[in-house]
Amino acid sequence: MNSLVRKILIWIGTIAIWCGSIQISLAGDLSDRVARYPDWNAQPKVALHEGELSYPEWFRGRWMANSTLLEQIAPLAPEIVTPGFESNRQYIDKPIEFTVQFIQTDPNKNLKSSLLNLPKLKSNLPTPKIVADRAFNGLNITTAYLGAANVKSVKIDPQNPTKQITQLTQDRQLEAFVTGFDLEAPAPNRFISTEVSQQVFRTTATIYLNTVETTTSYQFSATPIPKITATQISAIYLSPQDPDYFRSRGKQGDRPVALYKYRLELIPTS
């Protein structure tokens, strides 16, 4: 396996950070899950995916993100270890920087301007949301991990706003889309989200499929400057097509075959 493919398989576990959708969870469910790390014996129970991830108002704007891998665990080793896991150790305590931005949606952009004059319709229109700029963020994150020379394009499927298609050099492609999500908001300046995504990495010779859970606990501070800090945990689960899939299952369901814990820090760019 060449070094670029190893880097891609490492990066596959990180791209779900700024995409997907969320909804309010029962109080404490996600807090408990974060507190139980790394004792995770099954995937989280999440709602079916629908719509886009809506962030708190304090995410609005452009940020310089700093992501540092703190630790990695292979719970089922030595029987099952994912490709690229061992080589990933070189990134522990080495920050990766990239720019991300969050924008406000225009829920009325597809409506005819004449209809907007109807008072009844106006009152029922959906409210704007703060969402991740997926194409912008995806390109910057991918470039930071793999290098600009290895990235051709990052596009969002117009039929599915959470489906991201990343085209790499040498006919390599990664397709990722969110299938489930959940959210907990313990305080106005704090929220915890989890999302589960399906990812398919294709080359001319092979296809690699997996499921990725990304659970993140965010904290916002307005002084002395706006700042968002977070603990993020990515869990990799085998797909049913994997030869080791049934060996990875436990009494409670699919067990993670790799766990990665990150520290995130976001600072406004201006």
CORLIN-V925013 format. One record per residue. N is the residue number from 0. RES is the residue in three letters. NEAR is the number of other ideal C-beta (glycine too) atoms within 12 Angstrom. D_CENTER is the distance of its C-alpha to the mean C-alpha in Angstrom with 1 decimal. Layout:
# CORLIN-V925013
N_RES_NEAR_D_CENTER / N_RES_NEAR_D_CENTER
This chain:
# CORLIN-V925013
0_MET_19_25.3 / 1_ASN_16_25.2 / 2_SER_15_23.3 / 3_LEU_24_21.1 / 4_VAL_28_20.0 / 5_ARG_25_19.3 / 6_LYS_31_17.1 / 7_ILE_37_15.2 / 8_LEU_36_14.7 / 9_ILE_34_13.6 / 10_TRP_41_11.0 / 11_ILE_44_9.8 / 12_GLY_44_8.3 / 13_THR_46_6.3 / 14_ILE_44_5.1 / 15_ALA_47_1.8 / 16_ILE_45_2.6 / 17_TRP_47_5.0 / 18_CYS_44_5.3 / 19_GLY_45_6.9 / 20_SER_35_9.8 / 21_ILE_39_11.4 / 22_GLN_27_15.0 / 23_ILE_18_17.4 / 24_SER_29_17.8 / 25_LEU_17_21.1 / 26_ALA_15_21.8 / 27_GLY_15_21.0 / 28_ASP_26_19.0 / 29_LEU_38_15.7 / 30_SER_26_17.9 / 31_ASP_21_19.8 / 32_ARG_32_16.9 / 33_VAL_33_15.8 / 34_ALA_17_19.5 / 35_ARG_19_20.1 / 36_TYR_31_17.8 / 37_PRO_24_18.5 / 38_ASP_19_20.7 / 39_TRP_33_18.2 / 40_ASN_23_20.3 / 41_ALA_24_18.3 / 42_GLN_34_15.1 / 43_PRO_38_14.8 / 44_LYS_20_16.7 / 45_VAL_32_14.5 / 46_ALA_24_15.9 / 47_LEU_16_15.8 / 48_HIS_27_13.5 / 49_GLU_19_15.4 / 50_GLY_21_14.9 / 51_GLU_32_12.3 / 52_LEU_38_10.4 / 53_SER_32_13.3 / 54_TYR_38_13.1 / 55_PRO_25_16.3 / 56_GLU_20_19.0 / 57_TRP_23_18.7 / 58_PHE_34_15.5 / 59_ARG_26_17.6 / 60_GLY_24_18.5 / 61_ARG_23_17.6 / 62_TRP_36_16.4 / 63_MET_26_16.8 / 64_ALA_36_13.8 / 65_ASN_25_14.9 / 66_SER_39_12.7 / 67_THR_24_15.0 / 68_LEU_32_14.7 / 69_LEU_25_17.2 / 70_GLU_22_17.8 / 71_GLN_34_17.0 / 72_ILE_29_18.7 / 73_ALA_27_19.8 / 74_PRO_29_21.1 / 75_LEU_28_23.1 / 76_ALA_18_24.6 / 77_PRO_10_27.0 / 78_GLU_13_27.2 / 79_ILE_25_23.6 / 80_VAL_24_21.6 / 81_THR_41_18.8 / 82_PRO_29_19.6 / 83_GLY_34_18.9 / 84_PHE_31_18.6 / 85_GLU_20_21.9 / 86_SER_23_21.5 / 87_ASN_33_18.2 / 88_ARG_20_20.5 / 89_GLN_16_21.7 / 90_TYR_28_18.6 / 91_ILE_21_19.1 / 92_ASP_16_20.1 / 93_LYS_18_19.6 / 94_PRO_19_17.5 / 95_ILE_31_15.5 / 96_GLU_22_15.9 / 97_PHE_33_14.6 / 98_THR_27_15.1 / 99_VAL_38_12.8 / 100_GLN_31_14.4 / 101_PHE_32_14.3 / 102_ILE_24_17.1 / 103_GLN_20_19.2 / 104_THR_25_19.5 / 105_ASP_15_23.1 / 106_PRO_19_23.6 / 107_ASN_19_27.1 / 108_LYS_13_26.7 / 109_ASN_12_27.6 / 110_LEU_17_30.6 / 111_LYS_11_34.0 / 112_SER_11_35.3 / 113_SER_8_38.5 / 114_LEU_15_36.6 / 115_LEU_19_35.2 / 116_ASN_12_38.8 / 117_LEU_15_39.0 / 118_PRO_10_38.8 / 119_LYS_10_37.7 / 120_LEU_16_34.8 / 121_LYS_15_33.7 / 122_SER_10_33.6 / 123_ASN_14_31.3 / 124_LEU_19_28.8 / 125_PRO_18_25.1 / 126_THR_15_24.1 / 127_PRO_18_21.8 / 128_LYS_24_18.2 / 129_ILE_22_16.1 / 130_VAL_34_13.0 / 131_ALA_43_10.8 / 132_ASP_32_12.9 / 133_ARG_40_10.6 / 134_ALA_27_13.4 / 135_PHE_26_14.2 / 136_ASN_37_11.0 / 137_GLY_40_10.1 / 138_LEU_31_13.7 / 139_ASN_33_13.8 / 140_ILE_37_10.9 / 141_THR_41_12.4 / 142_THR_26_15.8 / 143_ALA_30_15.3 / 144_TYR_36_14.4 / 145_LEU_36_16.8 / 146_GLY_17_19.4 / 147_ALA_17_20.5 / 148_ALA_12_23.2 / 149_ASN_25_20.8 / 150_VAL_29_18.7 / 151_LYS_21_20.5 / 152_SER_20_18.3 / 153_VAL_32_14.9 / 154_LYS_25_15.6 / 155_ILE_29_14.4 / 156_ASP_20_16.4 / 157_PRO_11_18.9 / 158_GLN_10_19.3 / 159_ASN_25_15.7 / 160_PRO_27_13.7 / 161_THR_37_10.3 / 162_LYS_30_11.6 / 163_GLN_39_11.0 / 164_ILE_32_13.8 / 165_THR_40_14.2 / 166_GLN_23_17.9 / 167_LEU_33_19.0 / 168_THR_21_22.6 / 169_GLN_19_24.9 / 170_ASP_13_23.7 / 171_ARG_32_20.3 / 172_GLN_29_17.5 / 173_LEU_44_13.9 / 174_GLU_30_13.0 / 175_ALA_43_9.7 / 176_PHE_32_9.8 / 177_VAL_42_8.7 / 178_THR_28_11.7 / 179_GLY_31_11.6 / 180_PHE_38_10.6 / 181_ASP_36_12.5 / 182_LEU_34_13.4 / 183_GLU_30_16.1 / 184_ALA_27_18.0 / 185_PRO_22_20.5 / 186_ALA_15_21.9 / 187_PRO_13_21.9 / 188_ASN_20_20.3 / 189_ARG_25_17.7 / 190_PHE_34_15.0 / 191_ILE_36_12.7 / 192_SER_47_9.8 / 193_THR_44_8.5 / 194_GLU_45_7.0 / 195_VAL_39_8.2 / 196_SER_43_7.9 / 197_GLN_32_10.9 / 198_GLN_39_11.1 / 199_VAL_26_14.5 / 200_PHE_37_15.8 / 201_ARG_24_19.4 / 202_THR_21_22.3 / 203_THR_12_25.9 / 204_ALA_13_26.7 / 205_THR_18_23.9 / 206_ILE_18_20.8 / 207_TYR_31_18.1 / 208_LEU_27_16.1 / 209_ASN_40_13.8 / 210_THR_42_11.5 / 211_VAL_46_8.3 / 212_GLU_46_7.8 / 213_THR_49_5.6 / 214_THR_46_8.3 / 215_THR_42_9.0 / 216_SER_33_12.6 / 217_TYR_37_13.4 / 218_GLN_25_17.0 / 219_PHE_28_18.7 / 220_SER_18_22.1 / 221_ALA_14_24.3 / 222_THR_8_27.0 / 223_PRO_7_28.3 / 224_ILE_16_25.6 / 225_PRO_24_22.3 / 226_LYS_24_19.6 / 227_ILE_35_16.3 / 228_THR_25_15.7 / 229_ALA_34_13.1 / 230_THR_31_12.9 / 231_GLN_40_9.6 / 232_ILE_43_10.0 / 233_SER_45_8.4 / 234_ALA_46_10.8 / 235_ILE_45_12.0 / 236_TYR_40_14.4 / 237_LEU_31_17.1 / 238_SER_26_17.8 / 239_PRO_16_21.3 / 240_GLN_16_22.5 / 241_ASP_23_22.2 / 242_PRO_12_25.6 / 243_ASP_23_24.5 / 244_TYR_21_22.6 / 245_PHE_15_25.5 / 246_ARG_15_26.1 / 247_SER_33_22.6 / 248_ARG_22_23.2 / 249_GLY_19_24.8 / 250_LYS_8_26.8 / 251_GLN_14_23.8 / 252_GLY_18_21.7 / 253_ASP_33_19.2 / 254_ARG_33_18.9 / 255_PRO_43_16.2 / 256_VAL_40_17.6 / 257_ALA_40_15.5 / 258_LEU_36_14.0 / 259_TYR_42_12.6 / 260_LYS_32_13.1 / 261_TYR_36_12.2 / 262_ARG_28_14.0 / 263_LEU_36_12.6 / 264_GLU_29_15.2 / 265_LEU_39_15.4 / 266_ILE_22_18.9 / 267_PRO_23_20.2 / 268_THR_17_21.5 / 269_SER_11_24.7
